[in-house]
């Protein structure tokens, strides 16, 4: 297996769509960090709101998507609430899509 990169992890996580917003979690700015050690991946992320009804769905979706990458042994997804998410964290494309730019 080639060395897995953070970019590859983020590209894969773009397949995970927030079901309420209909947009991927990377461009929404929900991913705060990715750590890769050996064949294990840690994703630190947040939700758009603390009471997000899709939180479990999104967290599980991220885990399942990354486990489909050949050679990944384990995935841990940590959901954090600090810093609090806001629309300024979105990618330029997402800001245009949602009318913030």
BELBEL-V292981 format. One record per helix or strand of 2 or more residues. SS is the DSSP state (H for helix, E for strand). FROM is the first residue (numbers start at 1). TO is the last residue. If there is no record, write none. Layout:
ss:SS from:FROM to:TO
ss:SS from:FROM to:TO
This chain:
ss:H from:6 to:13
ss:E from:17 to:18
ss:E from:23 to:24
ss:E from:31 to:37
ss:E from:40 to:45
ss:H from:55 to:67
ss:E from:74 to:79
ss:H from:87 to:89
ss:H from:92 to:97
